[in-house]
Amino acid sequence: MANIKSAKKRILVNKAKAVRNRSRNSALKTAIKKANAAATAGSTDLNALVTDAIKKVDQAAARNLIHKNNAARKKSALAKLV
């Protein structure tokens, strides 16, 4: 454990950010899985699910959860579903 006050704070802040990032990454993966499942099932609300997934990918890239090229690759794959 750190002894310096600022180092202790960094540990707490990093834990909080890790929890937030884990939640956002999970939401992103869930949205992508829902869009893929709808595409394979031939669902009628495919466009809405793909739009939602693309939005979540853009938000993840904006927050530096994923690299911008990774986001572009995911968006391209989602666009091919439609």
C-alpha positions, -999 to +999 in steps of 0.1 A: +000+000+000+012+035-008+023+058+020+020+091+001-014+108+002-015+115-036-005+079-043-034+067-021-058+089-039-045+076-073-052+040-062-088+049-052-094+069-084-080+041-106-103+016-088-133+037-095-123+042-132-117+005-136-152-003-123-167+023-146-147+010-176-157-026-169-193-016-169-191+003-201-172-024-218-198-049-207-226-028-221-207-024-254-202-062-257-238-068-248-251-044-275-229-060-301-240-095-292-277-084-293-272-070-328-254-101-340-281-124-325-308-103-342-290-106-375-288-144-373-324-147-362-336-123-389-353-100-364-374-071-375-358-046-351-323-052-365-318-016-376-325-003-341-301-027-324-273-020-349-278+017-345-276+013-307-245-008-310-228+016-333-236+045-309-221+025-280-190+018-301-186+055-308-190+064-272-164+038-262-139+052-287-146+087-275-139+077-240-107+058-250-121+025-239-112+011-273-089+023-300-104+043-329-094+017-355-109-010-333-141+011-332-141+015-370-136-022-375-166-030-352-188-004-368-180-018-403-189-053-392-221-040-377-230-021-408-225-053-429-253-069-408-279-045-422 
